[in-house]
C-alpha cells in the first residue's frame, strides 16, 4: 500500500468490541511499536482470527479519515527491518511524530528471527532475508491520539465457530508454504 485515500476501511480482530482504541495498550515491542494494529484486508483479519476459551472472537470495522495525519510508509526493505528491529528491542521510536505507520507484517511468527539476530547467530542481512520469506500482508498502526480521533467505529461482529474453522485449512496451507520457503532461504544463507 503506497498511499491512503482520504477515507479507508480498517479491520481489527480480537476478543473485544473496541469502539475507541487505546494506542497505549498492547505490546511495546511489536513490529511498529505500541499502537492500535489494524489491516485493510478483511479476509486477512478473518484468516488470522483465533479462538480463546471463554471469549468471543470479534471483528471490528472502522473508517479512518487520514487527512492531516503524519503517515510513515514502509516497504519490505532495510528501513522497514531497522524499524522493526528497533521496536522489538525496545529502543526509542525512530518515527515518534508519525500518527500512523503502514507497512508489511514481519513474517517471523513461527521462528523468532529477531531473537536469533540479537543472539548473534545471524547477521542483520541474513535476518532480513529470512523476514522476506513468505507472503506479504500489510498492517496499519495508529500511533497517536490524533489518529484515533479521526477513526470512526462502524460495527463489530462475532465470528462463529464455523467461520473460524473454515479458515484453518487455508492458514495451515500458507504456513506450510512459508516453512518451505523459510527452509530454502536458510539453506542459501
Secondary structure, 3 states (H helix, E strand, C coil): CCCCCCEEEEEEEECCCCCCCCCCCCCCCCCCCCCEEEECCHHHHHHCCCCECCECCEEEEEEEECCCCCEEECCCCHHHHHHHHHHHCCCCCCCCCCCEEEEECCCCCCCCHHHHHHCCCCCHHHHHHHHCCCCCCEEEEECCHHHHHCEEEEEEEECCHHHHHHHHHHHHHHHHHHHHHHHHHHHHC
